[in-house]
Amino acid sequence: MSHPNPFKLALQHRQAQIGLWLSMASPYLSEVSATAGFDWLLIDGEHAPNHLQSTLQQLQAVAPYRAQPVVRAVEGQVALIKQLLDIGVRNLLIPMVDTPEQARLMVSAVQYPPRGIRGVGSAVGRASQWSLQSDYLDAADDGICLLVQAESVTALEHLSEICAVDGVDGVFIGPADLAASMGHRGRPGHPDVQAAIENAIRTIVASGKAAGTLTSDAALAQRYLDIGATFVAVGVDVLMFANAARGLARQWLGERATPVPAQRAGSQGAY
């Protein structure tokens, strides 16, 4: 029998979900992260070097743990979404959704006919446990949690319409791209960007949908939760490792702990 989606249910009940961003593209480190006890883990297929196979391996690695995997696709491509759902993705984050028309296409992509356009191939897929879940086709549509990213000025202009699309479970505000779109590239902490994020969160919450975002600033994360955000990622694995490794090197090496010079890094593939 198919099982309810715990992450989707938590969002519906406005239960705060604290997550960690996984950008290392490593099943081993994804499993390590799953032991930490986060509510959700974002497997990033947009800006991390993940592909379908590595995404599958990470889904398998975190499956025994309580943390719910959310997968971000590289883009809102119908064929790719079909593949992600068939390997067992139940919580899907789609970047760069600027209009309600795009949102409706994504809803259609995650639902089987006659409601949507998802191709029917679950019998040979991990999603149905290779046909062990005999009711998968009947339960699948309601078990998918679809999250879309609003991360541009255009998206914010259409935010209420995007939120009104039936089948969209939540809207994630992407701070970095939004800052760039607003003319503050590299400065998501700019007051204008932060005001836009807070207004967007309030709009999403007022629509009855779940609001989410990402920040490594603990005070900012709490602020977002306080104004109604439901799913907030509070760190990125690769940055946590980089900062810890650099700090340890500085502790022991002092001034010798300097990065590889740029002219050498390119030839060695260090960065």
N, C-alpha and C positions, 0 to 999 in steps of 0.2 A: 504494500500500500504506500502511496505517496505521503510524505510528511509535510506539515506546515513549515513555512519559512520563518524561522525565529527572528531574523533581522527585519523582515517586512512587518511582522507583527509588532515588534518593538517600536518601529517608526509610527505605526498606526496608533499605538497607545501612548505616543509622545514620551517614551522612555529614552533618556539620553544614552547615546551609544558613543563610546570613546574608542577611537581607532588609531592605527599606525599605518603609515604609507610604506609599501614595500617596493623599493626601486633597485635592489641588488640583483634581481633576476636570478635568484639562487634558491632552489627548493630546500636546501639544507638550512640556510639562514631564515627562510620563511617558516620552517618548522620551529627553529629556535625562537623566533618572534611569537609564534603561536603559544609557546609555553609561558609567555609573560602574563597572559590573562586579559588581553584587550578584548573588547566586544566585537570589533571587526578589523580586518586587515585588507588594505587596498593593494591588489596586485596590478601594477601599472603597466599597461600595454601601449601607452601613448608616448611617454618620455623615457621609459626604461627599455633596455634591449631585450624585451620579451617577444616571443612569438607563440603560436598556438601550442606547440609541444611544451615549451617551458611553462606556459600558463597552466596546462594540464598537470605537469609535474608538481607545481606549487599547490594546486587544488588538492592533489592526492596527499601532499606532505602535511597540510594543515587540517585535513578532514577529521582526524581523531580528536581534535581539540575544540573548545567551546567558541573560540573566535570565528566569526562568520566571514568567509571570503567575499570581497566585492572586487569585481574585475573591471578595470577601465580599458575600453577598446581604443585602438589608435584613432578611430573615426567612426562616424555613424554609417557604416557600410552594411547593407542588409545581408549580404552573403557571409561576411565575417561574423555578424551577430548570430546567424544560424549555426555556424561552427562552434562558437563559444557556448551557446545554449546546449548543444548536443554533447559537449564534453563535461557538462554539469554545472555551468555557471547559472546561479539563481539570482544573484544580485549584480546588476550591470550598470556601469556608469558610462555615459556617452558624452564626450567632450564637444565643445563648440556648437551648442544648439542655440541658435539665434532667433528662431521664429516658431510659432505654433505649428506651422506646416511641417517643419523638421521634426518637432516633437511627436506629431501624429504619425509620421512615417516610422519613427522608432517604436512607438506603441504597436503599430501593425507588424513590425519585424519580430517582435517577441511573442506574438500570439499566432496560434494555429488558425487556419481557415475553419469556419467562415468569418471569424472575427478579424483575422489578420492574414499575413502572407508568409509566415514561417514554414519552411519546407518540412515535410513529415518524413523523418528518418530516425526517429528515436529508438526503434527496435534494435538497432545496432550501435546505440550510443550509451555512454556512461550515464547520461541524464536519467535514463530509465533503468539503470543497472542492467543493461543489456536484456531488456524485456522482463526482468524480475518484477518490476513495478507494473503490474498489469493495468492499473488505472492511470498511468502516467499521462496519456493523451487527454484524458478528461480533466486532470487536475493541474496540468502544466501551466496553463495561462494564468491562473490565480496564484501560482506559486512563484512567479517571477517578480522581482522587485526592480523596477526601472527608474533609474536616477539620471537626470540630464544636467549638464553643466551650463550655467549662464555665466559667461566670462568676457563679455564685451558690452560696449555702450548700446549696441543694437539689441542684444539680449535683454538688457535691463529695460529698454524701451518697450519690449514685448513681454515682460516678465509676467504680468497678470494673465495674459492670454496663454502663455506657456503653462502656467500653473493650472489653468482651467481645462487643460487637455485631459480627458478621462484616460486613465491608464498610466499616467506619470505619477509615480509614488513620491518622488522628492526632487528637489532642485539643489544642486551643489554650486556654490559661488566660488569660482576660481580666482583667487586674489592676484596672482602674477599676471595672467593675461588681461584681467580687468584693469589692472594698473597701467599696463601698456596701452590698452585701448583708450584709456582716459588721458594719455599723454604723460604718464608718470612711470614709465618703464623702469623696472628694478626697484621701485619704491612703493610696495603695497601698503606700507605703513603711513603713506601720505594722508593727511586729514580728509581730503576730498574722497580718496579711495575708501577709507574706513567708513566715512559717512554713507557712501554708496552701498557698501557691504551691509551695514546695519539696516539701512532702509530696505534693501533687498530681502534680508532675513525676515524682517517684519511683514513684508508683502507676501512672502511664501507662507509663513505661519498663518497669516490671516486667511489665506486661500484654503487652509486645511491640509496642505501638503507639508512634508518634512523638509526642513532646511538644513544644509550642511556646508562645511568648508574645511580648510586646512590651515593650521598655524602652529609654529613651534614655540610661540610666546604663550606661556601658561596663563598670564593675566588676560590676554586677548581671547584665548580659548574659553576661559570662564565667562568673559563678557558676552561672547557669542551664545553660550549656553544660557546665560541669564536672560537674554532677550528672545529666547525661544528656539535657537538652533537645536536640532535633535542629534544629528550625526556629525561629529567633529573629530578630525584626525589631528593628533597633537605632536606628531614627530614623523621624520623620514629616516628609514633605516640607514641608508647610505651616508646621510649627513651625520647621524649619530656616531657611526663608525669613524668617519673622517675626522670629526671633532675630537673624539676620544683618542684616536691614534696620534693625531697631531699634538694633543695636549700631553700625552705620555712621552712622545719624542722630545718635546720642549723641556719636560721635567728632567729628563736624563741627559739631553744633549745641549740644551741651552741654545746659543746662537748657531751651533752647527746644524740644528734641526730646521733647515731651510728647504723649500720645495726644489725639485729638479728644475734647473734653468729652462726657460721656455724653448730655446733653440735645441736643447737636448731632448726635451719631453716629446716633441713631435717625431723625432727620428726613432726613439725608443718605444713609442706608443704608451708613454707613462700616463698621459691624460687624454 
